[in-house]
Amino acid sequence: MSKSTKEKAEIERLESEIRHHNRLYWDLATPEISDVDYDKLVRRLKELAPDAPVLSEMGPSKDPARVLGQEFRHKEPMLSLDKCYEPAELEEWASSFDGKVVAMPKFDGIACALHYEGGRLKVAATRGDGQVGDDITVNVLEIKDVPAKIPTKETIEVRGEIYMRLSVFAKFKAAGMANPRNLTAGAIKQKDKAKSAAYELSFAAYDLIGTKADSQVTELEELVRFGFAKMDYLVLERDRIMEGFEKFTEWRPNLDYEIDGVVYKVDSIKEQRRLGQTSHHPRFAIAYKFQGDSGITVLRQVEWSVARTGAITPVAIVEPVNLSGVTVTRASLHNVAFIGSLGLTLGAHVTLVRRGGVIPNLENVTTPGTEPVPIPEQCPSCGSPVVRERDFIFCTTPNTCKAAVIGQLAHYAATVGMLGFGDAILEHGYNAGILRSPVDFYKLQWEEIAKFERCGEKIAKKLVAEVDKKRNLELATFLRALGISELGKHVSAILADRYRTLDLVLAVTEEELLETHSIGSSIAKSVVAGLAEARPVIEALREHVTIAAPAHQDGGAEGPLSNMSFVFTGKMVAFSRSEAEKRVRALGGAVLSSVTKQLTYLVVGADKSGPKSTKEKAAEKLIGQGATLKVLSEDELLAMLESDKAS
């Protein structure tokens, strides 16, 4: 789909702004905006134009007049780190691998690679654009933290960060210098090594390339053996990953170096290699960055709200504090486990960080309070008992709990795009007994809505008209609107594209979903169970809503194989299986991975020898039980694909 004029204009603006701020940051060391605001520009451009050239240009200018040292081409690219700002993003990253995680400080300094041969430092180079940096060896040798010799004859590369300790920066700050990072950038490129040494720079080593270490922790221990300063780090289980951020937030005021976040890396080197990297960043590491303004205030009480899933989440009520020009009185506490992990008590002095325009986060306790935070034993909305599941507490009757039901209704309306159904309207509808399920939207009469406070005939008719606009929904949108756990934008799009009809989606099994890339066992289990539980609502909605298959990648809306599904077994002769699947999809068919009673065709490749496959046996068993699926040979599939009727 071609981009709109509005999107093109936004892309051009973003590219221009990013180039401008990139030059100010890297070349002139005079940034105008914060790292957070810069990252927002980059993230938005990645959404609109992931292949935009400027995304590969970030880093110092290639202007020869500005290069102080000889160019050095890195043997392995020095990629930047992917960044996140919310616990959900961090937890999503952690779900992509197995094993433990190492949390380290994200130094706000200058990335540098040290190359050792025969135990001696041969080259030290800046990151540059990730491919080519500047040779700064002569100045790096003046840094006390960098050993000129190490006890190994192996050819290795040490990567780390050149920075200035805050205790050193204090004397420069008194002279009017802005920040240690900018001062470090200028100091390391001094043409006179004595002048560079006068800045008393430091080096933090965090990566080692060229040894047989099998874990990140082993690498860090090896670096200490080589003579580098010990790195502050934590080893964490994946389900306790936020503890790293919380701990470094707690330590941050007392560190002798400036950090702007926490770097997480998969501990296992084997797992790191499996995850690999993109052209921009490694998949085995991520930076959880601090952002926005922070301040100290006092926790006065904790309120509990009920989400559409029945999860009961805490919100901190604090004494007013000004953050980024806004007076803040509320802050996120994430879940009940978070309260326990912080040792949070009423009356405690706490650190708040305002993340952009979102509700601030309570990051850590600076001074404990005197009273424990009361944890509810009953749902604050409906009074039902609560149950604890890992880090959360839940209402035990979410399908009848007022707050949860209104949340479900709001989610459905927002997802399908029904405008005007805010919390007030939904609460009126719930109280009147006419809005208790998404199905009820399609039964609304304007005369009923007009009775709501501050509604009237005009607004009521507009709301009913909004509902009527949403009687035709794409499959992915419909699935996402159901509000099933783990069935978000990503998974719903996969299901819609792969299965193409609601009946096939409803027939999917956990085993089949597990064969899908990026869908793990917990997601598969949650989606299948959620669809089964939502079946009565789904069937009721089908009486009011027409659900359309997604448009094909070639742009067509339907094809001669629409509403047909195919599974392949055996080796194809005329073309590869992937090509066969592609041709089936291009004609509107769905390609599945396992045999079910809803399947239309099992295609057996012509290059088939030996006993029957498991799929063939399963198909024969279902046919014997009365299923309508058919077994096609490769030749029969070819004839079908070439037929004008494709039937």
N, C-alpha and C positions, 0 to 999 in steps of 0.2 A: 504494500500500500504506500503510495507516495505521501511525502510529508506535506502538511498544510503550510500555507504561507506564514501563519503565526509561528509554527514550530521552527521553520527555517530561520525566521527572524530571531527567535530565541537562541537557536544554535549559534548563529553569527555573533550575537551579543556575548554569549558565554565564552566562545573561543577568543574573542577580543579581550574580555576581562581577564581570562586565565593567563593569556600571554603577557598582559600588562602586569598582573600581580606576580607572575612567575619571575619576570625580569627584576622587579623591585626586591623580591625575596632573595634570589640567588646571586644576581649580579651586583646590585647596589646595596644589599643588606639594609634596606629601608622599607620594610613591609607596611602597607597601609591598612590591611585587614588581618584579623586573627586567623590562625590555622583552621579553626572550626568553620569560619565563613568561607575560606578558600576551599576546604574539602567539600562544602555544600555545593559550590559552583562546579567542582569536578564531578561529583556524584550525579548532579542533575544532567550534565553533558553526557555522562556515560549512559544515562537512561535514554536520552534523545538520540544520541549519535555515538554508539560505543566504538566506532572505527574512526572517529574524528582525529586528524593528524596531530592536533595540539596535545592529545593525551599521551603521545609518544615523545613530545618535545619538552616535557617538564624537566627542569634541572637548569644548570647554569648555561649561559649563552655560549654558542660556538664561535662567537666573534674572536678571530685570532688576536686582535689587539688586547683582549682581556685575559688571555691565557698566560699565566705566570710561569708554569712549568711545562715540561715536555708532555705531549699527550701519551697516555698509556691505555692500551686496549685490554680490558679485563678478560681473563681466560673463561670465566663464567660470569654471565650478566649479574650485576648488583641490582636486583629488582627492588622496587619499593614495596612496602607492606600494604595489604588491604586493611581498611580501617572500619571500625564500628563504634557506635555510641550507646547502644541499648543492650540490656541483658539478653533480650530475645535473639538479637543478631549474634551475640557471642555464643549462646547456647545452640543456635542453629549450626554455626561453624563447628562446634564441638561434637555435634551428632554425625559428622562426616568421617570420623575415624575411630579407631579403637586404641585403648591404652591411656597412659597418663599424659599430663600437660605440664610444661615448665613455664612459669610466669616470671618475667624479668622486667626491670624498669625500661621505659622508652626514653632514652636520653634525648634531650633537646640540643643536639650538637651537630658535628659534621661526620658523615659516614666515611670510613676509610678501610682500605684493604692492604694488608701487609704480606708481602711474598718473601718466604724464606727458602733458601737453597743451601744445602750443606751446613745447616745450622746458623747461617748468617742472613741478616735482613738485606735483601737485594733491592726491593722496590716497595715504596709506600705510595698509594695513589688514592685520590678522592673518588667518590662514587661517580661524579660527573652526570652524564645522562643515563648511566647504568651500563652502557657499552664501553664508553671511553671516558676516562677521568684525567686528572692532572697528576704528574709525578711530583710528590712533595717529600721525597725521601730525606733530603738534607735537613728539613725542619723537623720531621717526625723523629729523627735520631736524637733530637734535643729534648724529647719528651721522656721524663724519667720512668713513666709507666711502660714504655716500649723497650723491651730488651733487644740489644743489637745482636746478641747470640742466644740461641736456645739449644737445649740438650737433645737434639735429634738431627740426623742427617737426611731425613725425608724432605722432599719438596712439598711444602705445605703453604696454605694461605690462611691468615687470621683476619677475620673481619670484626670491626667494632666501631666505636664512636669516639671522636676527639671532642673533648668538652673542657669547660673551665669550672673548677670547683667554686661554689658560692662563697666560700671563705676567701678565695683568691679574688673573686670578682668584687668583693666589698670595697677594696681600695680604688678600683676603677669606677665603681658606681658613685663613689664620693666625688669623683672627678667629672661626673655628668654622663658616663656611658649608659646606654639604654638597657642592654641585656647581655648576658654571657654568650648566647649563641652567636649574635652578630659579631661580638668581639673575637670569638674563636675563629669565625670564618675569615676575618681579616688577619689575625695573628698567624694562622697556619700558612698563609700565602705571602708572608714577608720575604722580600728578596735577601735580606740579611738574616742569617740563621741565629745570630746573637740576639737580634731584636725579637725574633720569633720565640726564642727560649725565655726571654724576659717576661712573657705572658704566663709562664708556669702552667702550661696546658696539661691535661691529663688524658688518659686513654682507657676505655672500657672494652675489653675483648669479650665477644659473645658468640662467635661462630668460628668453627675450625673445619677447613676443607683439606682433604688429602691424607687423613689418618683412617684407621680401621675402627674407630669408635662406633659403638652400636646404639648409643643414646645421646641425647642432648646433654644430660647430666654428666656423662663420661667426657664429653667434649669440654665442658666447663671445668671439670677437675683436671683434665690434661693441660688446659691453658694455664692454670695455676702452677702446675709442675714446670711449665715452660718459663715461668717467671712473670706472668701477667697478674695484675691485681685481681683478687677474688670478686666475682660478680654477686650482687644481692639477687637471690632467686628463690622461688618456692616450687615444690613439686606437688601437683594437685591431681585428684581424681576428676574425671570429666564432669561428674554431677555436682562438684563443689568448685567449679571454675570461677565463680564470682568472688570467692574468698580471696583470690589473688589481687583483684582490683580493690577490694575492701582493705586488705592489709597494706598495700602500697599507698592507698589514700591516707591510712592512719599514719604511716611512716613519713609521708611526703613532707610535712612541716619541719621534720628534723633531719632530712637528708642533706648532705653537703654537695649535692648536685641537683640540677633542675631537670625534672621529667615532665612530659606532657601526656603521659598515659602509661599503659602496661602492655608489654609484648607477650603474647602467648605462642608457644611453639610445641608441636607434637614431640614428645620425648623420644619415641622410637625412630631411629634413622631409617629402618626398613619401611615403617609406615610413612615417613616423610617422602621417601622415594616413590611409594605407591601413589600418594596424593599428587606429586608432581607440581607443576606450576603453569600459570598462564603467561602471556607475553608481558603482563604488567606486574604480577605478584605471585609469590609461592602460595600454594593452597594449604601448606602445612603450618602457616603462621598467620597471625592477625594482630593488629594493634587496637586495643580498646582505649580510646583517647578521652582524657579529661576535656571538658568543654564548658564554656560559659563562665559566669561569675560564681564565686563561692562566698559563704559567710557563716558565722557561728550564731546560733539561736538556741532557744530552750523548747524542748518538747513538753507540751501541756497535756495533750490527750491523743488517743488514737480512735478514729472512726472506722467502721467496717461497712463495705458496700458489697452487694451481691451482683456478680456478672451473669451473663446469659447462660453460661455453663453450670452455674450454681456455685462457682468458686467464690469464696468470701475473702476479699482483699483489704488489707489495712491501708489507711491514709493518715499521715502524721499531721496533727494540728499544732502549729508552733507559734511562738511569739513573733510578731511582724518583723521581717528583716528585708532590707533593700538589696536586691540582686539585679544587676544590669538595668537599673532604673525602674524596676518594678517591685512593689511591696508584696512580699510572699508570706502567706500564712498557712499553706498546705504543702505537703511533700509526699512523694511516693515511697512506700515501704515494701513494695513487690509482693511479699507473701508472709505467712506466719513464721516460716523458718528463718527469714531474713531478720526478724525481730530477735529471735534467739541467737543467731550467729553474731549480731552486733552487741548482744547483752544490753539491749535497749530498755531503759526504764523511764518512767514519767519524771519530769524535772531535770532530765539529762541535758547537758550542753552538747549540741550536735552540729556537724558540718553539713550544710546544704549546698548543692551545686545545681545551678539552673541550666538545663540543657535546651538551648534555643528557646522556642516559644512553648515548650512542653512543661507540664507540671514538674517542679524541681525534684531532685532525688536526695534523700537523706543518705549521706555517704558513710559517716562514722561518728562514734561517740568520743567527745574530747574530755568531758567530765561526767561521770555516772550520776544518775538521779537517785531517788530514795524509794520509789514505789514501782512494783512490777507492772508491766502492761497487761491489763485483763484480756484474756483470750476468750471469745464467746463460745458457749456450749450450745447455744440455740441460734438459729438463723435470725439476723436482725430484721429481716423483711417479713417472714411468715411464722417464725417461732418454732420451726421444725428442728429436730436434733441435727447437730453437725457431725461430720466424720472427717478425720484427717487422712489424707493420702499424700505421703512423702512431704513435700514442702508446703502444701496447701490444705485448707479446710474447706469443706463443701457442704452446702445445704443438701439434705437427704431427699428433698422433694422438689427438684428444680422445675418439673413440668407443671406444678401448680403454684409455685412460689411467685408472688406478684412481681418482685424485682427481676427475677430471672426470666419470666415470661415476657415482660416489657423489653428486656434486653434482647431476647430472641426476635421479637417483632421488629425492634429497631434495626437489628442486623439484617433481617430479610429485606426490609424496606430500603435500607441504604445500599445493599448489594445489588438489587434489581433496579435501583434508581427511582423509586417512588418518592417524589418530592413532597415536602410539607408534613411528613409524619414525624414530628418531634416528640420528645418525651411527654410533653403536656397532653398532646392529642392522644398518644398511645395510652397514657394513664386514664384519661377520660373514657376511652374505649374499653379498657380493662374493667374499670369500675362499673361501667354500664352493662358489662357482660357480653359485649358484641365483638370484642377483640381478645381472643385467648389463644389463637393459633394463626400462622400465616395464611391458612385457608380462609380465615374470616375476612381478610382484606377484600377478597373477591366477592364477598356476600354483602358488603356494606351498602346501605341505602343513604342517600344524602339527607333524607329527612331525619334519620337517627343521629347523624353527625351534627346537624344543625342545632340539636338540643344541647350540645356541649357548650360550656362556658366560653364566651368570646369567639364563637365560631360564626354562626349565622348561615344563611342559605348560600351566599356567594362562595365562601370558603369551603363549605361542605361539598358543593358541586365540583369545585376544583379538585378536591381530594379524591372523589370518586372517579373523576376523569383521569387522574394520575394512575389510579389502579388499572383502569381500562387500557392504558397505554402499555401495561406490563403483562398482558395476557399471552404474549409471544416472547419466549426467552431462549437464549442460546443454552446449550447443555451445560457448558462450563459455569456459566452464571447461575443457573438453577442449582447445580451441585454446591457451589460456594455459598449460596443463600441459605442452604439448609442449616448452616452453623455447626456442622459436625466437626469434632476435634480432628485436627491434622488435614482436613479437607479444605485447604486454603486455595489461593490463586494458583500456585505451582501444581499441586496434585490434581486439582479439578481440571486444569488445562491438559494434563497428561491423559487423564481418564477420558475426557471428551474427544481428544484427537485420536486416541487409540481405539476406543470402543464405539464412538459415534452415535450410539443410541442409548437411551436410559435403561432399557431392558437388559442390554449387555453389561452395562455398568453395575446394575443391581445383581447380576449373576456372578460377578467377579469374586474370586476366592483369595484368601491370604497368600496361598502358594503362588498364584498367578501374579499377584501384585509384587511379590518379592523378586520376581524375575525382571522387574522394571528398574532400570537405572535410576538412582537417587531416591528410591523408596525402600526404607528399611523395615525391619520386622515390627517395630512399635507403630509406625505409620500405617502399615498394611493392616495390622490387627485393629487399630482404632477406626480406620475408614470402613472396613468390612462390618465391624460391629455397629458402628454408627449408622450405616446405611440400613442395616437390618432393623435397628431400633426405630429409625425414622420412616420405615415402610408405610405405616398407616397414613402419616401426614403426606408422604410422597404421592400415594395413590389418590388421596383426597384432592391434592393440588392438581393432579392430572385431569381432573374433571373441569378445571377452570383455565389451565395454562397449556399452550402448545409449546413443546420443547423441540428446538431445531438443532440439527447436527452442525458442527463448526464448519466454516468455509474451508475448502481444501487449500493446500499450499500453492497450487497453481491458479488459485483465484476463483475456481468454480464453486458453486454452492451445493450442487448435487451431482450424481453420476449414475450410470446404468447399474453399478453394483451397490448402490445405496441400500442400507438395511440388510446387507449380506456380510457375513464374517468368515474369515479364512484362517486356518492354521496350517503351517507347512511342516513336513517331516521328510527326511531323506535328502540326498544331494540332487540339485537341479542340473540339467544338462544344457538346455537351450540358453539359459542365463543363470546368474547367481540368484540365491534366495533373496538377497537384499534388493536386487533389481525386480524380482517378481513381486515382492511386497510393495515396492514403490509403485509399480504399475497398477496393482490392485487398489491401493490408496488413491491413486490419481483418478480412478473411475468411481470413487465413492465408497469402496469397501473398507471394512475394518479388519486389521490384522491382529490376531490374538496369539498368545503363547501357549495356551493349554486347551485341551478338549473338554467342553462342557455340553450339556444338553441343549443349550441355546445356540451352539455353533451351527453355521450353515454348511461349510465345506471343510474337509480335511484334504489337503493336496499332498500327494506322495510323489517325490522326485523320481525321475526316470533312472538315475544312477543308484539303484537300490539293490543291495545284496544282503544275504544273511536273514535272520529271523525278523518277524514283524516288530516294529518299534512299539514303545509303550503307548504312544499316541494312537497308533493304528488299533491296538488292542482295546484301548479305552473307547475309541469310536465304534468298533464292532459291538462292544458291550452295550453302549447306549442305543445303537440301532436296534439291537435285539430287545431292548426294553421299550421300543416304540418311538425313539427320537427321530426327528425328520432330517438330521444331518446326512450329508452324502460324502462318499470318498471319491475324489477326483484324481485321475492320473495327470502327469505333467502335460501330456498332449491335450487332454480335455480342458485343462486350464488355459492353454494357449488358444484353443478354439474359442473359448469363452471370451478371452481378452480381445480377440480379433473380430468377434461377432459384432455386428451393428447393434444387435439387441442386448448383447452381453447377458444372456439369460440361460 
